[in-house]
């Protein structure tokens, strides 16, 4: 799960950097805006991710038995 957290952090960082580069965000507003963007990205990822139980059922390796 750490990988997912890292990806969320990187996505939020890239969004904030683009906003600063385009002049839509002042570096002084960074703390508030970054937190908001991070939470939005995390919520979006959580809503799009399948629940853990369903994900493990779908990704179980084959048992090797032939029917």
Number of C-alpha atoms within 10 A of each C-alpha: 5 7 8 11 12 11 13 21 17 13 16 21 15 12 15 21 16 12 16 15 12 10 10 10 15 13 14 8 10 15 9 9 17 17 12 13 18 19 15 14 18 19 13 12 14 11 10 9 10 11 10 8 8 9 11 11 9 8 8 8 8 7 6 6 5 5 3
